[in-house]
Amino acid sequence: MREPRPQFAEERETKIGETGHHFRHCNANFRCSNSTAPPRSLQVPPPHQAPQYVDEDCADFLPWLRQKAGVEISSVLSIGKSIYGRSLFACKPIQAGDCILKVPYSVQLAPDNLLPSISSLLGEEVTDVAKLALVILVHQKLGQASEWAPYISCLPTIAEMHSTIFWSDEELKMIRISSLYQETLKHKVQIEKDFSSIKHVLDRFPEFFEDVTLHNFKHAYNLVESRAWISTRGVSMIPFADFFNHDGFSETDVLSAEFEQVSEVTSSSLRIMSIHSRPFLAILGVVIADENYAPGDQVLIRYGKFSNARLLLDFGFILPCNKYDKVCLESNGSCRLSKTFFYQSLIIKRSIFLLPWMHHNPLVQVEVSVPHRDHLRAMKLDLLDKHTTPPLKGVNDFSSLGNGFLVMEVKSSSGKGRGIPQSLRALARVVCCTSSQVLVIYKDKIFVCSPELQDLATEATQNDGGLARIPLKNRAREVQAHQFLRLRFDHIIDNYNAALESLTHHSSLLGKHARRMQVARGLLIGELRVLESASAWLKNYCETLIVKDNNQKT
Ligand SMILES: C[S@@+](CC[C@H](N)C(=O)[O-])C[C@H]1O[C@@H](n2cnc3c(N)ncnc32)[C@H](O)[C@@H]1O
C-alpha cells in the first residue's frame, strides 16, 4: 500500500503508522496537480499529450456510480486514457479550491463487504488487504451478475500490472543488486502466507473460489495495494478516485500539507493506519483541487513521497529522476543489535518494504569490519551497543528496514550532506579509531583502553547520548573515517555500474520483458545517482578538511 494514493499512505521521514496520530474521520482533501508538469514516467509521451478524454470502455461506469451513490460524483472530471492507463481529466475549467470529487462511503468497497459467512471463518491474522482481495475475487466470479460489475470490469488485468511481485525469477535477477529484490521476495512470501491462511475458507465456498489460485489471489491483492485507500471502513477501493494517476513532481504534500487543514477546517476524515507495517496515511472521499485546470488537463495527485523501488513494488512503475529515491546501507543480519553483525558488515539495500522474515543474502555486501585483531574491538562494540540508536528508526520506506542507514541524494557535494545519515558517519568514526591504545592495569588485570574512544564516550554522555555525532577533534582521523566510508560507497557504485552494464546485453528481451528491463535500468540508475552523490559529498568533505589542515600548518 502506499500513501494517500490509492491506498494512499504517506511515505514520510517519520513512520506515520507509529506516530499515534489519529484523525477524526472525514472526507479528506487531496490536492491535485496539473498534468502540464514535465514527463513523469519512463513511458513517453507525457500524459498531457493528446489525451483521450473519454474512455469508451467506461461508458456505463459513471452513470452506474452516480445511480448507486444517489449523488453526483463529479461534474468536472471525466475518465479518459493516457499512457498511464485510465486517467482523470478535467472536462470543465477547475479553479483551485473547487471540490472536484466526492465518493460516498456507500460506493466504496471495503473488507466489511465480504459476506459474513465468509468473514466469520477468517482468522484474526488475515489482513484487511487479504479480505478486500477476497471481496474483489467474489465480484470477479459473479461477473455481470455482480452489482459492482461496471467497476470491477474497469480494473486492470494481471497482464497490465507490473509490480515486481509479478516479475519472473529471470526478470528479478536484473534488480538483484537493489534492496527491491529482497523486498519483492519478502512480499511474495507474505502474500503466499496470507493465501495459505485463507485457503481453507476458500475451499468452503467453491461457488466463489473454486478456480482461485495463488496467481489470482496475487492479482486481487495487488489491485488492493495499488489502488486502495484507507478510510474509516479500513482499506477501501474507491471507484473513480482510484483513476487518479501519480505525479511525483508535485510539490504539494498531499499528506502532511493537507493534514491539519483537513482535520481542522473540514469535516474530512483523515486516518493513519499501517498495513503490513507499512506506514501510510489515507484520506477519503473528497478531493479538492489545488490549482487551476483547463479542460483536457489530466488531474494527477501525489500518492506519496515514494522512491522508485516502492513505486515499482506497489504500483508497477517508476519515475525518471525521482527525487525521493533512496538507498539503504543496512547492517547485516536479522539482529542489528548483534555486535558482531553491526560491525562486520554493511549491506547496501535500496529502501522499500523489507519484511523481517526474509534472510536472503543481499548481493551487495560491504564489509565494514573491525578486525578481530583490533585490540579496541571489544571496547568499540561495547560503546556502540551502549550509545548507538537504531539508525533507520522511523525513516524507512520499507517496514523491515529497521537495521540500515538510509541514504538519500545529497543535492550538492559542497552542501550539508544531509543525505548521509549521521549514524553512518558516527559508525565510521568509531570504526576508524584504531590507535592510541594504552594498557590499564586494574585489579591485577590488564585492560586495553583508548583515550580516543574514551573521549567519544564522554562526549556522548555529556551530550544527547549519541556517539561520535560531531566531527572528531583529530582532523586526520575525521578524514580517515570519511575516506573509509567513501571507499565503501565507491565499491557499491562499481557493482551498480557492473549490474547496469550487464543489463544492456539483454537485447533479446521483447515486449513486457523489454519494458521491465528498461524499468530495472531506471531503478538502478536512480539508486546509482544517490550513491554517487554520497560519494561526491564525502570526497568534497575530505578535501575541504585536508585543505583546512594544510592551511593551519602553513
Ligand atoms: C490508482 S491506479 C490509477 C489508475 C490506473 N491508471 C488505471 O488504469 O486504472 C494506479 C496505477 O496507475 C498507473 N500509474 C499511475 N501513475 C502513474 C505514473 N506516473 N506513471 C506510470 N503509471 C502510473 C500504474 O499502473 C499504477 O499501478
The ligand as an SDF file (V2000), in Angstrom:
LIG
                    3D

 27 29  0  0  0  0  0  0  0  0999 V2000
   -4.5890    4.0390   -8.7170 C   0  0  0  0  0  0  0  0  0  0  0  0
   -4.2670    3.3750  -10.2450 S   0  0  0  0  0  0  0  0  0  0  0  0
   -4.5480    4.7540  -11.2850 C   0  0  0  0  0  0  0  0  0  0  0  0
   -5.4590    4.4130  -12.4420 C   0  0  0  0  0  0  0  0  0  0  0  0
   -4.8550    3.4990  -13.4510 C   0  0  0  0  0  0  0  0  0  0  0  0
   -4.0760    4.2560  -14.4150 N   0  0  0  0  0  0  0  0  0  0  0  0
   -5.8810    2.6680  -14.1860 C   0  0  0  0  0  0  0  0  0  0  0  0
   -5.7050    2.4080  -15.3670 O   0  0  0  0  0  0  0  0  0  0  0  0
   -6.8460    2.2330  -13.5580 O   0  0  0  0  0  0  0  0  0  0  0  0
   -2.5260    3.2090  -10.1460 C   0  0  0  0  0  0  0  0  0  0  0  0
   -1.9130    2.6510  -11.3920 C   0  0  0  0  0  0  0  0  0  0  0  0
   -1.8790    3.6280  -12.4220 O   0  0  0  0  0  0  0  0  0  0  0  0
   -0.6420    3.5830  -13.1260 C   0  0  0  0  0  0  0  0  0  0  0  0
    0.0700    4.8650  -12.8700 N   0  0  0  0  0  0  0  0  0  0  0  0
   -0.3150    5.8380  -12.0130 C   0  0  0  0  0  0  0  0  0  0  0  0
    0.5210    6.8760  -12.0650 N   0  0  0  0  0  0  0  0  0  0  0  0
    1.4840    6.5540  -12.9650 C   0  0  0  0  0  0  0  0  0  0  0  0
    2.6580    7.2190  -13.4540 C   0  0  0  0  0  0  0  0  0  0  0  0
    3.0260    8.4300  -13.0370 N   0  0  0  0  0  0  0  0  0  0  0  0
    3.4080    6.5820  -14.3760 N   0  0  0  0  0  0  0  0  0  0  0  0
    3.0690    5.3480  -14.8290 C   0  0  0  0  0  0  0  0  0  0  0  0
    1.9770    4.6640  -14.3980 N   0  0  0  0  0  0  0  0  0  0  0  0
    1.1880    5.2690  -13.4870 C   0  0  0  0  0  0  0  0  0  0  0  0
    0.1260    2.4010  -12.5610 C   0  0  0  0  0  0  0  0  0  0  0  0
   -0.1930    1.3000  -13.3500 O   0  0  0  0  0  0  0  0  0  0  0  0
   -0.4940    2.2400  -11.1840 C   0  0  0  0  0  0  0  0  0  0  0  0
   -0.4090    0.9270  -10.6800 O   0  0  0  0  0  0  0  0  0  0  0  0
  1  2  1  0
  2  3  1  0
  2 10  1  0
  3  4  1  0
  4  5  1  0
  5  6  1  0
  5  7  1  0
  7  8  2  0
  7  9  1  0
 10 11  1  0
 11 12  1  0
 11 26  1  0
 12 13  1  0
 13 14  1  0
 13 24  1  0
 14 15  1  0
 14 23  1  0
 15 16  2  0
 16 17  1  0
 17 18  1  0
 17 23  2  0
 18 19  1  0
 18 20  2  0
 20 21  1  0
 21 22  2  0
 22 23  1  0
 24 25  1  0
 24 26  1  0
 26 27  1  0
M  CHG  2   2   1   9  -1
M  END
$$$$
